[in-house]
Amino acid sequence: MMAEDSTDWMKMFVVVIAILLGSVGLVFVFSDPAEGWRLRVITATAFFFLTGAAIGYVHPRGWPIALLTAWGAVLMGGFITLVAAAHYGRGAFAATEPPFITSGLIMIFGSLGSTLLGALLGKLFARRRDQIPPR
């Protein structure tokens, strides 16, 4: 009974941390990039990858929870995608002025993909940690 209670508390703690980290991720994708869009993409990708890896490492059974860290980027990317589709219609992929539909799709799939990859890698490292006997 005690083991189930501690697992439930751990899962709730990880969910809360993932949602809070998602708000930091929203700041990364929502901020105005004074340093340039390439550095912003690299920083956001590294952030999502590392947060996913940390959650996958800390809670290997709950590694899908790490996808919650991408909620801000998915929300912002979805908004940009919808606005671009509504503004340009069928020609959304050929747009020459913002909003660009590809920017929204990159935000959605880039954040989810890097978070998922990090979570799976963190889970793998956690399994390895548990299999290696201590010296």
The first five atom37 places (N, CA, C, CB, O) and aatype in JSON, in Angstrom:
{
  "aatype": [12, 12, 0, 6, 3, 15, 16, 3, 17, 12, 11, 12, 13, 19, 19, 19, 9, 0, 9, 10, 10, 7, 15, 19, 7, 10, 19, 13, 19, 13, 15, 3, 14, 0, 6, 7, 17, 1, 10, 1, 19, 9, 16, 0, 16, 0, 13, 13, 13, 10, 16, 7, 0, 0, 9, 7, 18, 19, 8, 14, 1, 7, 17, 14, 9, 0, 10, 10, 16, 0, 17, 7, 0, 19, 10, 12, 7, 7, 13, 9, 16, 10, 19, 0, 0, 0, 8, 18, 7, 1, 7, 0, 13, 0, 0, 16, 6, 14, 14, 13, 9, 16, 15, 7, 10, 9, 12, 9, 13, 7, 15, 10, 7, 15, 16, 10, 10, 7, 0, 10, 10, 7, 11, 10, 13, 0, 1, 1, 1, 3, 5, 9, 14, 14, 1],
  "atom_mask": [
    [1, 1, 1, 1, 1],
    [1, 1, 1, 1, 1],
    [1, 1, 1, 1, 1],
    [1, 1, 1, 1, 1],
    [1, 1, 1, 1, 1],
    [1, 1, 1, 1, 1],
    [1, 1, 1, 1, 1],
    [1, 1, 1, 1, 1],
    [1, 1, 1, 1, 1],
    [1, 1, 1, 1, 1],
    [1, 1, 1, 1, 1],
    [1, 1, 1, 1, 1],
    [1, 1, 1, 1, 1],
    [1, 1, 1, 1, 1],
    [1, 1, 1, 1, 1],
    [1, 1, 1, 1, 1],
    [1, 1, 1, 1, 1],
    [1, 1, 1, 1, 1],
    [1, 1, 1, 1, 1],
    [1, 1, 1, 1, 1],
    [1, 1, 1, 1, 1],
    [1, 1, 1, 0, 1],
    [1, 1, 1, 1, 1],
    [1, 1, 1, 1, 1],
    [1, 1, 1, 0, 1],
    [1, 1, 1, 1, 1],
    [1, 1, 1, 1, 1],
    [1, 1, 1, 1, 1],
    [1, 1, 1, 1, 1],
    [1, 1, 1, 1, 1],
    [1, 1, 1, 1, 1],
    [1, 1, 1, 1, 1],
    [1, 1, 1, 1, 1],
    [1, 1, 1, 1, 1],
    [1, 1, 1, 1, 1],
    [1, 1, 1, 0, 1],
    [1, 1, 1, 1, 1],
    [1, 1, 1, 1, 1],
    [1, 1, 1, 1, 1],
    [1, 1, 1, 1, 1],
    [1, 1, 1, 1, 1],
    [1, 1, 1, 1, 1],
    [1, 1, 1, 1, 1],
    [1, 1, 1, 1, 1],
    [1, 1, 1, 1, 1],
    [1, 1, 1, 1, 1],
    [1, 1, 1, 1, 1],
    [1, 1, 1, 1, 1],
    [1, 1, 1, 1, 1],
    [1, 1, 1, 1, 1],
    [1, 1, 1, 1, 1],
    [1, 1, 1, 0, 1],
    [1, 1, 1, 1, 1],
    [1, 1, 1, 1, 1],
    [1, 1, 1, 1, 1],
    [1, 1, 1, 0, 1],
    [1, 1, 1, 1, 1],
    [1, 1, 1, 1, 1],
    [1, 1, 1, 1, 1],
    [1, 1, 1, 1, 1],
    [1, 1, 1, 1, 1],
    [1, 1, 1, 0, 1],
    [1, 1, 1, 1, 1],
    [1, 1, 1, 1, 1],
    [1, 1, 1, 1, 1],
    [1, 1, 1, 1, 1],
    [1, 1, 1, 1, 1],
    [1, 1, 1, 1, 1],
    [1, 1, 1, 1, 1],
    [1, 1, 1, 1, 1],
    [1, 1, 1, 1, 1],
    [1, 1, 1, 0, 1],
    [1, 1, 1, 1, 1],
    [1, 1, 1, 1, 1],
    [1, 1, 1, 1, 1],
    [1, 1, 1, 1, 1],
    [1, 1, 1, 0, 1],
    [1, 1, 1, 0, 1],
    [1, 1, 1, 1, 1],
    [1, 1, 1, 1, 1],
    [1, 1, 1, 1, 1],
    [1, 1, 1, 1, 1],
    [1, 1, 1, 1, 1],
    [1, 1, 1, 1, 1],
    [1, 1, 1, 1, 1],
    [1, 1, 1, 1, 1],
    [1, 1, 1, 1, 1],
    [1, 1, 1, 1, 1],
    [1, 1, 1, 0, 1],
    [1, 1, 1, 1, 1],
    [1, 1, 1, 0, 1],
    [1, 1, 1, 1, 1],
    [1, 1, 1, 1, 1],
    [1, 1, 1, 1, 1],
    [1, 1, 1, 1, 1],
    [1, 1, 1, 1, 1],
    [1, 1, 1, 1, 1],
    [1, 1, 1, 1, 1],
    [1, 1, 1, 1, 1],
    [1, 1, 1, 1, 1],
    [1, 1, 1, 1, 1],
    [1, 1, 1, 1, 1],
    [1, 1, 1, 1, 1],
    [1, 1, 1, 0, 1],
    [1, 1, 1, 1, 1],
    [1, 1, 1, 1, 1],
    [1, 1, 1, 1, 1],
    [1, 1, 1, 1, 1],
    [1, 1, 1, 1, 1],
    [1, 1, 1, 0, 1],
    [1, 1, 1, 1, 1],
    [1, 1, 1, 1, 1],
    [1, 1, 1, 0, 1],
    [1, 1, 1, 1, 1],
    [1, 1, 1, 1, 1],
    [1, 1, 1, 1, 1],
    [1, 1, 1, 1, 1],
    [1, 1, 1, 0, 1],
    [1, 1, 1, 1, 1],
    [1, 1, 1, 1, 1],
    [1, 1, 1, 1, 1],
    [1, 1, 1, 0, 1],
    [1, 1, 1, 1, 1],
    [1, 1, 1, 1, 1],
    [1, 1, 1, 1, 1],
    [1, 1, 1, 1, 1],
    [1, 1, 1, 1, 1],
    [1, 1, 1, 1, 1],
    [1, 1, 1, 1, 1],
    [1, 1, 1, 1, 1],
    [1, 1, 1, 1, 1],
    [1, 1, 1, 1, 1],
    [1, 1, 1, 1, 1],
    [1, 1, 1, 1, 1],
    [1, 1, 1, 1, 1]
  ],
  "atom_positions": [
    [[0.82, -1.19, 0.0], [0.0, 0.0, 0.0], [0.87, 1.26, 0.0], [-0.94, 0.0, 1.21], [0.56, 2.24, -0.68]],
    [[1.95, 1.23, 0.76], [2.81, 2.41, 0.83], [3.53, 2.65, -0.49], [3.83, 2.25, 1.96], [3.74, 3.8, -0.88]],
    [[3.91, 1.57, -1.19], [4.61, 1.75, -2.46], [3.71, 2.41, -3.5], [5.11, 0.4, -2.98], [4.17, 3.24, -4.28]],
    [[2.43, 2.04, -3.51], [1.49, 2.66, -4.45], [1.29, 4.14, -4.13], [0.14, 1.94, -4.42], [1.22, 4.96, -5.04]],
    [[1.21, 4.47, -2.84], [1.04, 5.86, -2.44], [2.22, 6.71, -2.87], [0.84, 5.96, -0.94], [2.05, 7.83, -3.36]],
    [[3.44, 6.19, -2.68], [4.62, 6.96, -3.07], [4.72, 7.1, -4.58], [5.89, 6.29, -2.51], [5.18, 8.13, -5.08]],
    [[4.28, 6.08, -5.32], [4.29, 6.17, -6.78], [3.28, 7.21, -7.26], [3.98, 4.81, -7.41], [3.57, 7.96, -8.18]],
    [[2.11, 7.24, -6.63], [1.11, 8.24, -7.0], [1.6, 9.65, -6.72], [-0.19, 7.98, -6.26], [1.39, 10.56, -7.52]],
    [[2.25, 9.85, -5.56], [2.77, 11.17, -5.24], [3.88, 11.57, -6.2], [3.29, 11.2, -3.8], [3.98, 12.73, -6.6]],
    [[4.7, 10.6, -6.56], [5.78, 10.89, -7.5], [5.21, 11.28, -8.86], [6.72, 9.67, -7.63], [5.69, 12.21, -9.49]],
    [[4.18, 10.56, -9.29], [3.57, 10.87, -10.58], [2.95, 12.26, -10.56], [2.52, 9.82, -10.94], [3.1, 13.02, -11.52]],
    [[2.26, 12.6, -9.49], [1.65, 13.93, -9.38], [2.72, 15.03, -9.34], [0.77, 14.02, -8.12], [2.56, 16.08, -9.96]],
    [[3.8, 14.77, -8.63], [4.89, 15.73, -8.55], [5.5, 15.96, -9.93], [5.96, 15.24, -7.57], [5.77, 17.1, -10.32]],
    [[5.72, 14.87, -10.68], [6.3, 14.98, -12.01], [5.35, 15.71, -12.96], [6.64, 13.58, -12.56], [5.8, 16.49, -13.79]],
    [[4.04, 15.47, -12.84], [3.07, 16.18, -13.68], [3.1, 17.67, -13.4], [1.65, 15.63, -13.44], [3.09, 18.47, -14.34]],
    [[3.14, 18.05, -12.13], [3.18, 19.48, -11.78], [4.47, 20.12, -12.3], [3.08, 19.66, -10.24], [4.43, 21.22, -12.85]],
    [[5.59, 19.44, -12.13], [6.86, 19.96, -12.63], [6.83, 20.09, -14.16], [8.04, 19.04, -12.2], [7.32, 21.08, -14.71]],
    [[6.25, 19.11, -14.85], [6.16, 19.16, -16.31], [5.31, 20.33, -16.78], [5.59, 17.84, -16.86], [5.65, 21.0, -17.75]],
    [[4.21, 20.59, -16.09], [3.36, 21.71, -16.48], [4.07, 23.04, -16.22], [2.02, 21.67, -15.7], [3.98, 23.96, -17.03]],
    [[4.78, 23.14, -15.1], [5.54, 24.36, -14.83], [6.66, 24.56, -15.86], [6.13, 24.31, -13.41], [6.9, 25.68, -16.31]],
    [[7.34, 23.49, -16.22], [8.38, 23.59, -17.24], [7.78, 23.95, -18.59], [9.16, 22.29, -17.34], [8.43, 24.6, -19.41]],
    [[6.55, 23.52, -18.84], [5.86, 23.89, -20.07], [5.64, 25.38, -20.18], [0.0, 0.0, 0.0], [5.68, 25.95, -21.27]],
    [[5.4, 26.03, -19.04], [5.25, 27.5, -19.09], [6.57, 28.17, -19.41], [4.7, 28.03, -17.75], [6.59, 29.22, -20.06]],
    [[7.68, 27.6, -18.97], [9.0, 28.12, -19.36], [9.21, 27.9, -20.86], [10.14, 27.43, -18.54], [9.75, 28.77, -21.54]],
    [[8.77, 26.75, -21.36], [8.86, 26.48, -22.79], [8.03, 27.46, -23.6], [0.0, 0.0, 0.0], [8.42, 27.85, -24.7]],
    [[6.88, 27.86, -23.07], [6.05, 28.85, -23.74], [6.79, 30.18, -23.84], [4.72, 29.04, -22.99], [6.69, 30.87, -24.86]],
    [[7.52, 30.54, -22.81], [8.31, 31.77, -22.85], [9.38, 31.68, -23.94], [8.97, 32.04, -21.47], [9.64, 32.65, -24.64]],
    [[9.99, 30.5, -24.08], [11.01, 30.31, -25.13], [10.43, 30.53, -26.52], [11.63, 28.91, -25.04], [11.06, 31.19, -27.35]],
    [[9.25, 29.99, -26.79], [8.71, 30.11, -28.15], [7.94, 31.41, -28.36], [7.8, 28.93, -28.45], [7.72, 31.81, -29.5]],
    [[7.54, 32.08, -27.29], [6.74, 33.29, -27.41], [7.58, 34.56, -27.39], [5.73, 33.35, -26.3], [7.14, 35.62, -27.83]],
    [[8.8, 34.44, -26.88], [9.64, 35.63, -26.73], [10.06, 36.18, -28.09], [10.87, 35.32, -25.88], [10.11, 35.45, -29.08]],
    [[10.37, 37.45, -28.09], [10.85, 38.11, -29.3], [12.36, 37.88, -29.38], [10.51, 39.64, -29.31], [13.1, 38.32, -28.5]],
    [[12.81, 37.2, -30.42], [14.22, 36.81, -30.45], [15.14, 37.95, -30.88], [14.41, 35.64, -31.37], [15.28, 38.22, -32.07]],
    [[15.75, 38.6, -29.92], [16.72, 39.64, -30.25], [18.0, 39.01, -30.79], [17.02, 40.51, -29.0], [18.75, 39.63, -31.55]],
    [[18.25, 37.75, -30.37], [19.47, 37.07, -30.79], [19.31, 36.35, -32.13], [19.89, 36.09, -29.73], [20.29, 35.85, -32.67]],
    [[18.11, 36.29, -32.66], [17.88, 35.64, -33.94], [17.07, 34.37, -33.78], [0.0, 0.0, 0.0], [17.08, 33.74, -32.72]],
    [[16.37, 34.0, -34.83], [15.47, 32.86, -34.74], [16.22, 31.53, -34.66], [14.53, 32.85, -35.92], [15.72, 30.58, -34.08]],
    [[17.43, 31.46, -35.24], [18.18, 30.2, -35.2], [18.59, 29.86, -33.77], [19.42, 30.29, -36.1], [18.45, 28.72, -33.34]],
    [[19.08, 30.84, -33.06], [19.48, 30.6, -31.68], [18.26, 30.27, -30.81], [20.22, 31.81, -31.11], [18.35, 29.45, -29.9]],
    [[17.13, 30.9, -31.11], [15.91, 30.61, -30.36], [15.46, 29.17, -30.6], [14.8, 31.59, -30.74], [15.02, 28.5, -29.66]],
    [[15.55, 28.7, -31.83], [15.18, 27.32, -32.15], [16.12, 26.34, -31.45], [15.19, 27.08, -33.67], [15.67, 25.34, -30.89]],
    [[17.41, 26.62, -31.49], [18.39, 25.75, -30.84], [18.16, 25.71, -29.33], [19.83, 26.21, -31.15], [18.19, 24.64, -28.72]],
    [[17.94, 26.86, -28.73], [17.72, 26.93, -27.28], [16.44, 26.2, -26.89], [17.65, 28.39, -26.82], [16.43, 25.44, -25.92]],
    [[15.37, 26.43, -27.63], [14.09, 25.77, -27.3], [14.19, 24.26, -27.49], [12.96, 26.33, -28.17], [13.67, 23.51, -26.67]],
    [[14.85, 23.83, -28.55], [15.01, 22.39, -28.78], [15.83, 21.75, -27.67], [15.68, 22.13, -30.13], [15.47, 20.68, -27.17]],
    [[16.91, 22.39, -27.27], [17.72, 21.87, -26.17], [16.92, 21.84, -24.87], [18.98, 22.72, -25.99], [17.02, 20.89, -24.1]],
    [[16.12, 22.87, -24.64], [15.3, 22.9, -23.43], [14.3, 21.74, -23.41], [14.55, 24.24, -23.34], [14.2, 21.04, -22.41]],
    [[13.58, 21.54, -24.5], [12.59, 20.47, -24.53], [13.25, 19.1, -24.44], [11.75, 20.55, -25.81], [12.72, 18.2, -23.78]],
    [[14.38, 18.92, -25.09], [15.09, 17.65, -25.02], [15.56, 17.37, -23.6], [16.28, 17.66, -25.99], [15.38, 16.26, -23.09]],
    [[16.17, 18.36, -22.96], [16.71, 18.15, -21.61], [15.61, 17.96, -20.57], [17.58, 19.33, -21.22], [15.76, 17.14, -19.66]],
    [[14.51, 18.7, -20.68], [13.42, 18.49, -19.72], [12.78, 17.13, -19.92], [12.36, 19.59, -19.86], [12.43, 16.46, -18.95]],
    [[12.63, 16.7, -21.17], [12.11, 15.36, -21.43], [13.03, 14.29, -20.87], [0.0, 0.0, 0.0], [12.57, 13.32, -20.27]],
    [[14.34, 14.47, -21.06], [15.31, 13.51, -20.55], [15.3, 13.46, -19.02], [16.71, 13.85, -21.05], [15.39, 12.38, -18.43]],
    [[15.18, 14.61, -18.39], [15.15, 14.64, -16.93], [13.92, 13.93, -16.39], [15.18, 16.09, -16.42], [14.02, 13.16, -15.43]],
    [[12.77, 14.17, -16.99], [11.55, 13.52, -16.51], [11.6, 12.02, -16.8], [10.31, 14.15, -17.18], [11.17, 11.22, -15.97]],
    [[12.1, 11.63, -17.97], [12.25, 10.21, -18.27], [13.22, 9.51, -17.34], [0.0, 0.0, 0.0], [13.05, 8.33, -17.03]],
    [[14.24, 10.22, -16.89], [15.22, 9.65, -15.97], [14.68, 9.55, -14.55], [16.5, 10.49, -15.98], [14.89, 8.54, -13.88]],
    [[13.98, 10.58, -14.11], [13.47, 10.59, -12.74], [12.29, 9.62, -12.57], [13.03, 12.02, -12.36], [12.16, 8.95, -11.55]],
    [[11.45, 9.56, -13.59], [10.25, 8.7, -13.51], [10.13, 7.87, -14.79], [8.95, 9.57, -13.3], [9.34, 8.2, -15.68]],
    [[10.93, 6.79, -14.89], [10.98, 6.02, -16.14], [9.64, 5.41, -16.55], [11.99, 4.93, -16.0], [9.34, 5.31, -17.74]],
    [[8.83, 5.01, -15.59], [7.52, 4.44, -15.94], [6.56, 5.51, -16.44], [6.91, 3.73, -14.73], [5.62, 5.2, -17.18]],
    [[6.77, 6.74, -16.06], [5.9, 7.82, -16.47], [6.53, 8.72, -17.51], [0.0, 0.0, 0.0], [6.24, 9.92, -17.55]],
    [[7.39, 8.17, -18.36], [8.08, 8.99, -19.36], [7.13, 9.73, -20.3], [9.01, 8.12, -20.17], [7.5, 10.81, -20.76]],
    [[5.91, 9.22, -20.61], [5.02, 10.01, -21.48], [4.58, 11.33, -20.84], [3.8, 9.19, -21.83], [4.14, 12.24, -21.55]],
    [[4.69, 11.44, -19.53], [4.35, 12.68, -18.84], [5.22, 13.83, -19.35], [4.51, 12.53, -17.32], [4.81, 14.99, -19.31]],
    [[6.41, 13.5, -19.83], [7.34, 14.52, -20.31], [6.75, 15.33, -21.46], [8.64, 13.88, -20.76], [7.14, 16.48, -21.68]],
    [[5.81, 14.76, -22.2], [5.2, 15.5, -23.31], [4.42, 16.71, -22.82], [4.27, 14.58, -24.1], [4.14, 17.62, -23.59]],
    [[4.07, 16.73, -21.53], [3.39, 17.9, -20.98], [4.28, 19.14, -20.97], [2.91, 17.61, -19.56], [3.78, 20.26, -20.93]],
    [[5.59, 18.94, -21.02], [6.47, 20.11, -21.03], [6.35, 20.9, -22.33], [7.92, 19.68, -20.82], [6.76, 22.06, -22.39]],
    [[5.8, 20.29, -23.36], [5.68, 20.95, -24.66], [4.33, 21.63, -24.84], [5.89, 19.95, -25.77], [4.02, 22.07, -25.95]],
    [[3.52, 21.73, -23.8], [2.17, 22.29, -23.98], [2.2, 23.72, -24.49], [1.4, 22.24, -22.65], [1.36, 24.1, -25.31]],
    [[3.13, 24.51, -24.05], [3.19, 25.91, -24.47], [3.55, 26.04, -25.94], [0.0, 0.0, 0.0], [2.96, 26.85, -26.66]],
    [[4.52, 25.26, -26.38], [4.92, 25.31, -27.79], [3.82, 24.76, -28.69], [6.22, 24.52, -28.0], [3.61, 25.27, -29.79]],
    [[3.12, 23.73, -28.24], [2.03, 23.17, -29.03], [0.89, 24.18, -29.12], [1.52, 21.84, -28.41], [0.28, 24.34, -30.18]],
    [[0.6, 24.86, -28.03], [-0.45, 25.88, -28.03], [-0.1, 27.03, -28.98], [-0.68, 26.42, -26.61], [-0.92, 27.44, -29.8]],
    [[1.12, 27.53, -28.87], [1.54, 28.64, -29.73], [1.64, 28.21, -31.19], [2.9, 29.18, -29.26], [1.2, 28.94, -32.08]],
    [[2.2, 27.03, -31.44], [2.3, 26.53, -32.81], [0.94, 26.26, -33.43], [0.0, 0.0, 0.0], [0.72, 26.52, -34.61]],
    [[0.02, 25.74, -32.63], [-1.34, 25.52, -33.12], [-2.04, 26.82, -33.47], [0.0, 0.0, 0.0], [-2.76, 26.9, -34.46]],
    [[-1.83, 27.83, -32.65], [-2.42, 29.14, -32.91], [-1.87, 29.73, -34.21], [-2.16, 30.11, -31.73], [-2.63, 30.23, -35.05]],
    [[-0.55, 29.68, -34.38], [0.06, 30.21, -35.6], [-0.43, 29.43, -36.82], [1.6, 30.14, -35.5], [-0.71, 30.03, -37.86]],
    [[-0.52, 28.12, -36.7], [-0.99, 27.3, -37.82], [-2.42, 27.64, -38.2], [-0.89, 25.81, -37.47], [-2.74, 27.78, -39.38]],
    [[-3.29, 27.77, -37.2], [-4.69, 28.11, -37.48], [-4.83, 29.5, -38.09], [-5.51, 28.02, -36.2], [-5.61, 29.69, -39.02]],
    [[-4.09, 30.46, -37.56], [-4.17, 31.83, -38.09], [-3.66, 31.86, -39.54], [-3.34, 32.8, -37.21], [-4.26, 32.52, -40.39]],
    [[-2.57, 31.16, -39.81], [-2.03, 31.14, -41.18], [-3.0, 30.45, -42.13], [-0.67, 30.42, -41.21], [-3.19, 30.92, -43.25]],
    [[-3.6, 29.36, -41.7], [-4.56, 28.66, -42.55], [-5.8, 29.52, -42.8], [-4.96, 27.32, -41.91], [-6.34, 29.51, -43.91]],
    [[-6.24, 30.24, -41.79], [-7.41, 31.1, -41.96], [-7.09, 32.31, -42.85], [-7.92, 31.58, -40.6], [-7.94, 32.77, -43.62]],
    [[-5.87, 32.81, -42.74], [-5.49, 34.01, -43.5], [-5.23, 33.68, -44.98], [-4.25, 34.65, -42.88], [-5.68, 34.41, -45.86]],
    [[-4.5, 32.6, -45.23], [-4.08, 32.3, -46.59], [-4.92, 31.21, -47.27], [-2.66, 31.89, -46.59], [-4.9, 31.1, -48.5]],
    [[-5.64, 30.42, -46.5], [-6.43, 29.35, -47.09], [-5.55, 28.27, -47.69], [0.0, 0.0, 0.0], [-4.61, 27.8, -47.06]],
    [[-5.85, 27.9, -48.93], [-5.1, 26.83, -49.6], [-3.66, 27.22, -49.91], [-5.79, 26.43, -50.89], [-2.81, 26.35, -50.07]],
    [[-3.38, 28.46, -49.99], [-2.02, 28.92, -50.29], [-1.18, 29.17, -49.06], [0.0, 0.0, 0.0], [-0.21, 29.92, -49.12]],
    [[-1.52, 28.55, -47.94], [-0.81, 28.81, -46.68], [0.66, 28.4, -46.74], [-1.5, 28.08, -45.55], [1.5, 29.05, -46.12]],
    [[0.97, 27.34, -47.46], [2.37, 26.89, -47.52], [3.21, 27.76, -48.46], [2.43, 25.43, -47.96], [4.44, 27.71, -48.41]],
    [[2.57, 28.53, -49.31], [3.29, 29.39, -50.24], [3.3, 30.85, -49.78], [2.67, 29.3, -51.63], [3.6, 31.75, -50.57]],
    [[2.99, 31.1, -48.52], [2.91, 32.46, -48.0], [4.28, 33.13, -48.03], [2.35, 32.47, -46.57], [5.3, 32.5, -47.78]],
    [[4.26, 34.43, -48.33], [5.51, 35.19, -48.36], [5.61, 36.17, -47.2], [5.64, 35.94, -49.67], [6.66, 36.79, -47.0]],
    [[4.53, 36.33, -46.44], [4.51, 37.21, -45.28], [3.96, 36.44, -44.08], [3.66, 38.48, -45.56], [3.19, 35.5, -44.25]],
    [[4.37, 36.83, -42.87], [3.83, 36.15, -41.68], [2.32, 36.3, -41.6], [4.49, 36.69, -40.41], [1.79, 37.27, -42.13]],
    [[1.64, 35.41, -40.97], [2.11, 34.21, -40.25], [2.4, 33.06, -41.21], [1.06, 33.77, -39.21], [1.67, 32.83, -42.17]],
    [[3.48, 32.36, -40.93], [3.88, 31.22, -41.76], [3.38, 29.94, -41.13], [5.41, 31.18, -41.94], [3.6, 29.7, -39.94]],
    [[2.71, 29.11, -41.9], [2.18, 27.85, -41.37], [3.32, 26.9, -41.0], [1.24, 27.19, -42.39], [3.2, 26.12, -40.07]],
    [[4.42, 26.97, -41.74], [5.54, 26.1, -41.42], [6.15, 26.42, -40.06], [6.6, 26.21, -42.51], [6.64, 25.53, -39.38]],
    [[6.13, 27.68, -39.66], [6.63, 28.04, -38.33], [5.81, 27.38, -37.25], [6.62, 29.57, -38.15], [6.35, 26.86, -36.27]],
    [[4.49, 27.4, -37.42], [3.62, 26.76, -36.44], [3.82, 25.26, -36.39], [0.0, 0.0, 0.0], [3.86, 24.67, -35.31]],
    [[3.96, 24.64, -37.54], [4.16, 23.18, -37.57], [5.51, 22.79, -36.99], [4.04, 22.66, -39.01], [5.64, 21.76, -36.33]],
    [[6.53, 23.61, -37.24], [7.84, 23.34, -36.65], [7.77, 23.45, -35.13], [8.91, 24.31, -37.21], [8.37, 22.65, -34.41]],
    [[7.03, 24.44, -34.63], [6.87, 24.57, -33.18], [6.18, 23.34, -32.59], [6.07, 25.83, -32.83], [6.6, 22.82, -31.56]],
    [[5.12, 22.9, -33.24], [4.37, 21.75, -32.72], [5.21, 20.48, -32.74], [3.09, 21.54, -33.53], [5.44, 19.86, -31.7]],
    [[5.68, 20.11, -33.93], [6.36, 18.83, -34.07], [7.79, 18.85, -33.57], [6.34, 18.41, -35.49], [8.31, 17.83, -33.13]],
    [[8.44, 20.01, -33.62], [9.79, 20.11, -33.08], [9.81, 19.96, -31.56], [0.0, 0.0, 0.0], [10.66, 19.25, -31.02]],
    [[8.89, 20.63, -30.89], [8.85, 20.53, -29.43], [8.43, 19.14, -28.98], [7.9, 21.58, -28.84], [9.02, 18.58, -28.05]],
    [[7.4, 18.58, -29.62], [6.95, 17.23, -29.24], [8.02, 16.19, -29.56], [5.64, 16.88, -29.96], [8.26, 15.27, -28.77]],
    [[8.66, 16.32, -30.72], [9.68, 15.35, -31.1], [10.91, 15.38, -30.21], [0.0, 0.0, 0.0], [11.4, 14.33, -29.8]],
    [[11.41, 16.57, -29.91], [12.59, 16.64, -29.06], [12.28, 16.23, -27.63], [13.17, 18.06, -29.08], [13.12, 15.62, -26.96]],
    [[11.08, 16.55, -27.15], [10.69, 16.11, -25.81], [10.55, 14.6, -25.75], [9.37, 16.78, -25.38], [11.0, 13.97, -24.79]],
    [[9.93, 14.02, -26.76], [9.76, 12.57, -26.81], [11.1, 11.85, -26.89], [8.88, 12.18, -27.99], [11.32, 10.86, -26.19]],
    [[11.98, 12.35, -27.72], [13.31, 11.75, -27.84], [14.07, 11.84, -26.52], [14.11, 12.43, -28.96], [14.71, 10.87, -26.1]],
    [[14.01, 13.0, -25.87], [14.67, 13.15, -24.58], [14.09, 12.24, -23.52], [0.0, 0.0, 0.0], [14.83, 11.67, -22.72]],
    [[12.76, 12.11, -23.5], [12.12, 11.25, -22.49], [12.5, 9.79, -22.69], [10.59, 11.4, -22.56], [12.76, 9.08, -21.72]],
    [[12.53, 9.34, -23.93], [12.93, 7.95, -24.19], [14.39, 7.72, -23.83], [12.69, 7.6, -25.66], [14.74, 6.66, -23.32]],
    [[15.24, 8.69, -24.11], [16.64, 8.56, -23.75], [16.82, 8.57, -22.23], [17.46, 9.7, -24.39], [17.62, 7.8, -21.69]],
    [[16.08, 9.43, -21.54], [16.13, 9.44, -20.08], [15.65, 8.13, -19.48], [0.0, 0.0, 0.0], [16.22, 7.65, -18.5]],
    [[14.61, 7.55, -20.06], [14.11, 6.25, -19.6], [15.16, 5.18, -19.81], [12.8, 5.87, -20.33], [15.36, 4.32, -18.95]],
    [[15.84, 5.22, -20.95], [16.89, 4.25, -21.25], [18.03, 4.35, -20.24], [17.42, 4.46, -22.66], [18.51, 3.33, -19.75]],
    [[18.47, 5.57, -19.93], [19.53, 5.76, -18.95], [19.09, 5.32, -17.56], [19.97, 7.21, -18.92], [19.9, 4.78, -16.8]],
    [[17.84, 5.55, -17.22], [17.35, 5.12, -15.91], [17.32, 3.6, -15.81], [15.95, 5.69, -15.64], [17.64, 3.05, -14.76]],
    [[16.95, 2.94, -16.88], [16.96, 1.47, -16.87], [18.39, 0.94, -16.75], [16.31, 0.91, -18.14], [18.64, -0.02, -16.03]],
    [[19.3, 1.58, -17.44], [20.7, 1.18, -17.33], [21.23, 1.38, -15.92], [21.56, 1.96, -18.33], [21.98, 0.56, -15.4]],
    [[20.83, 2.49, -15.32], [21.26, 2.81, -13.96], [20.77, 1.71, -13.0], [20.73, 4.2, -13.51], [21.5, 1.3, -12.1]],
    [[19.56, 1.24, -13.2], [18.99, 0.24, -12.3], [19.57, -1.15, -12.55], [17.49, 0.2, -12.47], [19.54, -1.99, -11.64]],
    [[20.08, -1.43, -13.75], [20.62, -2.76, -14.05], [22.06, -2.92, -13.62], [20.51, -3.03, -15.52], [22.49, -4.04, -13.35]],
    [[22.8, -1.85, -13.55], [24.21, -1.94, -13.17], [24.3, -2.04, -11.65], [25.03, -0.71, -13.69], [23.85, -1.14, -10.94]],
    [[24.88, -3.13, -11.13], [24.99, -3.25, -9.68], [26.01, -2.24, -9.12], [25.4, -4.7, -9.29], [27.03, -1.97, -9.75]],
    [[25.7, -1.69, -7.94], [26.65, -0.75, -7.34], [27.92, -1.47, -6.89], [26.01, -0.03, -6.15], [27.87, -2.65, -6.56]],
    [[29.03, -0.77, -6.89], [30.32, -1.37, -6.47], [30.49, -1.31, -5.0], [31.49, -0.67, -7.14], [31.5, -1.76, -4.47]]
  ]
}
